[in-house]
Amino acid sequence: MRIAVISDIHGNLEALKKALKIISKQKVEKIICLGDIVGYGVDSKECYEILKSRNCDFIMGNHEAMHFDMVSSDSCSDKGKISVQWQKNNVIINKEETEFKEYIRIDKCVFTHSCLGKDGYMKYLNKLEDILEAYKNEKIVFYGHTHRPRITLVKEDGVQDIFIKKTTTISLEQDDIAYINVGSIGQQRDDQTDSSFVILDMKDEQKIQLKLYRVRYNSLKTYLKLNKYPELSSIATYLIREKFRRKIYEFINYWWNRIYRKKTDSKVNGKI
């Protein structure tokens, strides 16, 4: 079975489309979303509808839980709180139309947003010791939530913990223990804007191969969309991780707004 594992889309339609374009060429039989379709981006509804049309399996993320008023956003950052309120005001998703699962288990693989258990989608597993403790009873876990692509391999001679900066392929044997953070489709939090996801090939019970992708998408288009809403400008800035690229995008956004507003004002005043 070939499975695409995606997470933390956060309404980023451009990034999702780029990922699905790659996924569609890989003869994937199932897509699993580890949560957080909504939040931050302006196209959450569209992202949800696209994945629903592809019979995606949905896992509950913390932003879905906040969107459906299952938990409070009090623990969020200022950007998170702004995002949650904006999504509630502008995005309508009927929770009853789709089953959002706590986790999915396929053979020895577990798919979850973060920790297992009640409200486990709220805890961030950034520290190695927290990852090892959270998954100590599992063999292979795919998770998200931190927005940082990472592969943690537990071996007899120690732990190998790797942050993934470029597309990486690994093979797992029958007794291997691995915890894979697939990162984020729509809002990375390392030093690269490039989105990430995993394609998992469960060849047989003895061997699993997975490829963790880092891919570029039209982040400028996403950035400009966010900046159409003044209240989301800080989220737009946060989306772009490289300082030099951020400066370029800020320059483009400034002049795009100057030109666009000038044309709009001229139309309003009857000059065009």
KEDOVEX-68068 format. One record per residue (C-alpha): residue number from 1; residue in three letters; x, y, z. Coordinates in nm, 4 decimals, m for minus. Layout:
ATOM    nr   rest          X          Y          Z
ATOM   NUM    ala          X          Y          Z
...
***
This chain:
ATOM    nr   rest          X          Y          Z
ATOM     1    met     0.0000     0.0000     0.0000
ATOM     2    arg     0.1210     0.3500    m0.0861
ATOM     3    ile     0.0020     0.6247     0.1478
ATOM     4    ala     0.0499     1.0013     0.1274
ATOM     5    val     0.0785     1.1582     0.4731
ATOM     6    ile     0.0187     1.5332     0.4916
ATOM     7    ser    m0.0278     1.7695     0.7834
ATOM     8    asp    m0.0775     2.1305     0.8884
ATOM     9    ile    m0.2105     2.2643     0.5594
ATOM    10    his    m0.3436     2.5770     0.7267
ATOM    11    gly    m0.5461     2.7044     0.4353
ATOM    12    asn    m0.2482     2.7246     0.2001
ATOM    13    leu    m0.4072     2.6308    m0.1315
ATOM    14    glu    m0.0960     2.6884    m0.3427
ATOM    15    ala     0.1150     2.4560    m0.1279
ATOM    16    leu    m0.1564     2.1889    m0.1160
ATOM    17    lys    m0.2012     2.1901    m0.4932
ATOM    18    lys     0.1737     2.1505    m0.5455
ATOM    19    ala     0.1856     1.8572    m0.3030
ATOM    20    leu    m0.1168     1.6881    m0.4605
ATOM    21    lys     0.0363     1.7270    m0.8054
ATOM    22    ile     0.3353     1.5232    m0.6884
ATOM    23    ile     0.1199     1.2771    m0.4954
ATOM    24    ser    m0.1035     1.2107    m0.7973
ATOM    25    lys     0.1975     1.0842    m0.9929
ATOM    26    gln     0.2970     0.8310    m0.7244
ATOM    27    lys     0.0001     0.5899    m0.7534
ATOM    28    val    m0.1026     0.6610    m0.3964
ATOM    29    glu    m0.3945     0.4532    m0.2670
ATOM    30    lys    m0.4765     0.6618     0.0392
ATOM    31    ile    m0.4212     1.0160     0.1677
ATOM    32    ile    m0.4101     1.0754     0.5418
ATOM    33    cys    m0.4226     1.4301     0.6752
ATOM    34    leu    m0.2800     1.4551     1.0268
ATOM    35    gly    m0.4837     1.7644     1.1088
ATOM    36    asp    m0.4885     2.1434     1.0881
ATOM    37    ile    m0.6474     2.1951     0.7498
ATOM    38    val    m0.7819     2.5238     0.8863
ATOM    39    gly    m0.5920     2.8118     1.0414
ATOM    40    tyr    m0.3628     3.0945     0.9282
ATOM    41    gly    m0.4277     3.0775     0.5509
ATOM    42    val    m0.7269     3.2211     0.3651
ATOM    43    asp    m0.8274     2.9100     0.1682
ATOM    44    ser    m0.9101     2.6616     0.4446
ATOM    45    lys    m1.2540     2.5774     0.3043
ATOM    46    glu    m1.1147     2.5118    m0.0440
ATOM    47    cys    m0.8368     2.2909     0.0948
ATOM    48    tyr    m1.0892     2.0918     0.2951
ATOM    49    glu    m1.3190     2.0425    m0.0045
ATOM    50    ile    m1.0329     1.9268    m0.2300
ATOM    51    leu    m0.9179     1.6670     0.0221
ATOM    52    lys    m1.2719     1.5541     0.0921
ATOM    53    ser    m1.3242     1.4959    m0.2818
ATOM    54    arg    m1.0198     1.2684    m0.2769
ATOM    55    asn    m1.1600     1.0564     0.0091
ATOM    56    cys    m0.8889     1.1737     0.2448
ATOM    57    asp    m0.8843     1.0345     0.5991
ATOM    58    phe    m0.8945     1.3245     0.8458
ATOM    59    ile    m0.7365     1.3377     1.1903
ATOM    60    met    m0.8351     1.6073     1.4378
ATOM    61    gly    m0.5786     1.8857     1.4751
ATOM    62    asn    m0.5744     2.1537     1.7402
ATOM    63    his    m0.6964     2.4153     1.4913
ATOM    64    glu    m0.9965     2.2010     1.3981
ATOM    65    ala    m1.0673     2.1550     1.7693
ATOM    66    met    m1.0542     2.5317     1.8220
ATOM    67    his    m1.2568     2.5992     1.5074
ATOM    68    phe    m1.5323     2.3664     1.6311
ATOM    69    asp    m1.5180     2.5196     1.9837
ATOM    70    met    m1.4007     2.1926     2.1379
ATOM    71    val    m1.1086     2.3670     2.3108
ATOM    72    ser    m1.0112     2.7268     2.3824
ATOM    73    ser    m0.7497     2.9254     2.1912
ATOM    74    asp    m0.6208     3.0847     2.5144
ATOM    75    ser    m0.2905     2.8960     2.4950
ATOM    76    cys    m0.2191     3.0156     2.1393
ATOM    77    ser     0.0277     3.2841     2.0387
ATOM    78    asp    m0.1091     3.6222     1.9329
ATOM    79    lys    m0.0917     3.5098     1.5681
ATOM    80    gly    m0.2763     3.1914     1.6600
ATOM    81    lys    m0.5545     3.3803     1.8338
ATOM    82    ile    m0.5930     3.6192     1.5408
ATOM    83    ser    m0.6040     3.3203     1.3062
ATOM    84    val    m0.8647     3.1290     1.5061
ATOM    85    gln    m1.0974     3.4280     1.5166
ATOM    86    trp    m1.0507     3.5071     1.1472
ATOM    87    gln    m1.1237     3.1457     1.0514
ATOM    88    lys    m1.4397     3.1393     1.2636
ATOM    89    asn    m1.5594     3.4584     1.0965
ATOM    90    asn    m1.4743     3.3574     0.7404
ATOM    91    val    m1.4629     2.9767     0.7090
ATOM    92    ile    m1.7619     2.7455     0.7395
ATOM    93    ile    m1.6911     2.3742     0.7753
ATOM    94    asn    m1.9603     2.1403     0.9009
ATOM    95    lys    m1.8029     1.9041     1.1522
ATOM    96    glu    m2.0880     1.6575     1.1090
ATOM    97    glu    m2.0071     1.6027     0.7404
ATOM    98    thr    m1.6688     1.4418     0.8099
ATOM    99    glu    m1.5301     1.2097     1.0735
ATOM   100    phe    m1.2216     1.3641     1.2316
ATOM   101    lys    m1.0413     1.0770     1.4014
ATOM   102    glu    m0.8137     1.0899     1.7050
ATOM   103    tyr    m0.5609     0.8692     1.5294
ATOM   104    ile    m0.5357     0.5969     1.2655
ATOM   105    arg    m0.3529     0.2685     1.3013
ATOM   106    ile    m0.2418     0.0610     0.9998
ATOM   107    asp    m0.0397    m0.2490     1.0901
ATOM   108    lys     0.2495    m0.1232     1.3057
ATOM   109    cys     0.2133     0.2397     1.1895
ATOM   110    val     0.0259     0.5029     1.3881
ATOM   111    phe    m0.0870     0.8333     1.2383
ATOM   112    thr    m0.1710     1.1197     1.4753
ATOM   113    his    m0.1543     1.4982     1.5012
ATOM   114    ser     0.0672     1.4937     1.8094
ATOM   115    cys     0.0271     1.2864     2.1252
ATOM   116    leu    m0.2195     1.0029     2.1604
ATOM   117    gly    m0.4991     1.0356     2.4129
ATOM   118    lys    m0.7583     1.3011     2.4985
ATOM   119    asp    m0.6634     1.6483     2.3723
ATOM   120    gly    m0.3263     1.5095     2.2654
ATOM   121    tyr    m0.3394     1.7299     1.9579
ATOM   122    met    m0.2538     2.0297     2.1796
ATOM   123    lys     0.0923     1.9204     2.2994
ATOM   124    tyr     0.4025     2.0231     2.1041
ATOM   125    leu     0.6702     1.7562     2.0789
ATOM   126    asn     0.9770     1.9705     2.0113
ATOM   127    lys     1.2123     1.8150     2.2657
ATOM   128    leu     1.3635     1.4757     2.1879
ATOM   129    glu     1.2849     1.3427     2.5345
ATOM   130    asp     0.9169     1.4348     2.4899
ATOM   131    ile     0.9010     1.2496     2.1570
ATOM   132    leu     1.0586     0.9370     2.3051
ATOM   133    glu     0.8255     0.9449     2.6046
ATOM   134    ala     0.5095     1.0089     2.4018
ATOM   135    tyr     0.5686     0.7190     2.1616
ATOM   136    lys     0.7584     0.4736     2.3807
ATOM   137    asn     0.4986     0.2011     2.3254
ATOM   138    glu     0.4830     0.2420     1.9465
ATOM   139    lys     0.6966     0.1149     1.6601
ATOM   140    ile     0.6394     0.3675     1.3813
ATOM   141    val     0.4583     0.6975     1.4286
ATOM   142    phe     0.3745     0.9718     1.1798
ATOM   143    tyr     0.2866     1.3044     1.3405
ATOM   144    gly     0.2827     1.6800     1.2747
ATOM   145    his     0.1833     1.9874     1.4783
ATOM   146    thr     0.5338     2.1372     1.5254
ATOM   147    his     0.5718     2.2290     1.1553
ATOM   148    arg     0.9300     2.1012     1.1553
ATOM   149    pro     1.0090     1.7949     0.9373
ATOM   150    arg     1.2035     1.5446     1.1457
ATOM   151    ile     1.2930     1.1778     1.1576
ATOM   152    thr     1.3809     1.0150     1.4897
ATOM   153    leu     1.5283     0.6655     1.4653
ATOM   154    val     1.5615     0.4598     1.7830
ATOM   155    lys     1.8395     0.2027     1.7574
ATOM   156    glu     2.0182    m0.0341     1.9953
ATOM   157    asp     2.3261     0.1868     1.9937
ATOM   158    gly     2.1364     0.5132     2.0464
ATOM   159    val     1.8961     0.7610     1.8910
ATOM   160    gln     1.9448     0.9289     1.5553
ATOM   161    asp     1.7476     1.2541     1.5351
ATOM   162    ile     1.7456     1.4291     1.1966
ATOM   163    phe     1.5811     1.7555     1.0914
ATOM   164    ile     1.4956     1.7274     0.7223
ATOM   165    lys     1.6038     2.0155     0.4986
ATOM   166    lys     1.5760     1.8427     0.1604
ATOM   167    thr     1.3842     1.5500     0.0134
ATOM   168    thr     1.5025     1.2360     0.1936
ATOM   169    thr     1.4314     0.8644     0.1458
ATOM   170    ile     1.4768     0.6015     0.4177
ATOM   171    ser     1.3957     0.2314     0.4489
ATOM   172    leu     1.2709     0.0705     0.7693
ATOM   173    glu     1.3138    m0.2960     0.8484
ATOM   174    gln     1.0740    m0.5090     1.0508
ATOM   175    asp     1.2133    m0.4265     1.3962
ATOM   176    asp     1.3032    m0.0624     1.3373
ATOM   177    ile     1.1534     0.2066     1.5587
ATOM   178    ala     1.0933     0.5430     1.3932
ATOM   179    tyr     0.8985     0.8588     1.4720
ATOM   180    ile     0.8438     1.0765     1.1651
ATOM   181    asn     0.7279     1.4357     1.1822
ATOM   182    val     0.5997     1.5057     0.8313
ATOM   183    gly     0.6284     1.8815     0.8836
ATOM   184    ser     0.3787     2.1188     0.7294
ATOM   185    ile     0.2222     2.1624     0.3889
ATOM   186    gly     0.1302     2.5235     0.4496
ATOM   187    gln     0.3413     2.6906     0.7177
ATOM   188    gln     0.6886     2.5639     0.8024
ATOM   189    arg     0.8611     2.6802     1.1185
ATOM   190    asp     1.2205     2.5894     1.0465
ATOM   191    asp     1.4390     2.8104     0.8257
ATOM   192    gln     1.2848     2.7042     0.4922
ATOM   193    thr     0.9499     2.8069     0.3461
ATOM   194    asp     0.9357     2.4871     0.1357
ATOM   195    ser     0.6431     2.2626     0.2282
ATOM   196    ser     0.6832     1.8990     0.3297
ATOM   197    phe     0.4935     1.5710     0.3310
ATOM   198    val     0.5592     1.1964     0.3208
ATOM   199    ile     0.4832     0.9207     0.0750
ATOM   200    leu     0.4906     0.5876     0.2523
ATOM   201    asp     0.5343     0.2602     0.0675
ATOM   202    met     0.4388    m0.0394     0.2814
ATOM   203    lys     0.5964    m0.2977     0.0543
ATOM   204    asp     0.5309    m0.5883     0.2909
ATOM   205    glu     0.5418    m0.6726     0.6608
ATOM   206    gln     0.9193    m0.6882     0.6509
ATOM   207    lys     1.0038    m0.3534     0.4920
ATOM   208    ile     0.8686     0.0000     0.4740
ATOM   209    gln     1.0093     0.2747     0.2550
ATOM   210    leu     0.9236     0.6374     0.3041
ATOM   211    lys     1.0142     0.9548     0.1210
ATOM   212    leu     0.9917     1.2856     0.3039
ATOM   213    tyr     0.9569     1.5617     0.0456
ATOM   214    arg     1.0651     1.9247     0.0725
ATOM   215    val     0.9179     2.1160    m0.2218
ATOM   216    arg     0.8827     2.4754    m0.3346
ATOM   217    tyr     0.5429     2.6195    m0.4166
ATOM   218    asn     0.4105     2.9615    m0.5159
ATOM   219    ser     0.4588     3.1126    m0.1712
ATOM   220    leu     0.4493     3.4658    m0.3151
ATOM   221    lys     0.0878     3.4147    m0.4230
ATOM   222    thr    m0.0017     3.2862    m0.0752
ATOM   223    tyr     0.1832     3.5782     0.0851
ATOM   224    leu    m0.0006     3.8359    m0.1269
ATOM   225    lys    m0.3366     3.6724    m0.0528
ATOM   226    leu    m0.2752     3.7035     0.3199
ATOM   227    asn    m0.1708     4.0661     0.2879
ATOM   228    lys    m0.5068     4.1557     0.1359
ATOM   229    tyr    m0.6314     4.1379     0.4952
ATOM   230    pro    m0.4478     4.3851     0.7235
ATOM   231    glu    m0.5160     4.1714     1.0298
ATOM   232    leu    m0.3281     3.8797     0.8677
ATOM   233    ser    m0.0137     4.0723     0.7678
ATOM   234    ser     0.1901     3.9344     1.0601
ATOM   235    ile     0.0888     3.5811     0.9562
ATOM   236    ala     0.2033     3.6548     0.6004
ATOM   237    thr     0.5422     3.7679     0.7300
ATOM   238    tyr     0.5725     3.4579     0.9491
ATOM   239    leu     0.4990     3.2316     0.6515
ATOM   240    ile     0.8213     3.3281     0.4714
ATOM   241    arg     1.1140     3.1768     0.6609
ATOM   242    glu     1.4152     3.3049     0.4684
ATOM   243    lys     1.4986     3.6662     0.5604
ATOM   244    phe     1.6147     3.7639     0.2115
ATOM   245    arg     1.3046     3.6160     0.0449
ATOM   246    arg     1.0864     3.7905     0.3017
ATOM   247    lys     1.2429     4.1281     0.2150
ATOM   248    ile     1.1805     4.0663    m0.1558
ATOM   249    tyr     0.8186     3.9708    m0.0911
ATOM   250    glu     0.7672     4.2775     0.1281
ATOM   251    phe     0.9025     4.4951    m0.1553
ATOM   252    ile     0.6714     4.3293    m0.4094
ATOM   253    asn     0.3721     4.3593    m0.1783
ATOM   254    tyr     0.4409     4.7284    m0.1184
ATOM   255    trp     0.4500     4.8165    m0.4870
ATOM   256    trp     0.1669     4.5800    m0.5781
ATOM   257    asn    m0.0531     4.7594    m0.3260
ATOM   258    arg     0.0548     5.1004    m0.4490
ATOM   259    ile    m0.0285     5.0129    m0.8098
ATOM   260    tyr    m0.3480     4.8216    m0.7263
ATOM   261    arg    m0.4833     5.0929    m0.4997
ATOM   262    lys    m0.3980     5.3632    m0.7504
ATOM   263    lys    m0.5956     5.1801    m1.0197
ATOM   264    thr    m0.8845     5.1147    m0.7813
ATOM   265    asp    m0.8978     5.4781    m0.6680
ATOM   266    ser    m0.8924     5.5923    m1.0308
ATOM   267    lys    m1.1867     5.3677    m1.1160
ATOM   268    val    m1.3828     5.4918    m0.8151
ATOM   269    asn    m1.3152     5.8520    m0.9121
ATOM   270    gly    m1.4191     5.7852    m1.2726
ATOM   271    lys    m1.0754     5.8434    m1.4209
ATOM   272    ile    m1.0644     5.5001    m1.5920
***
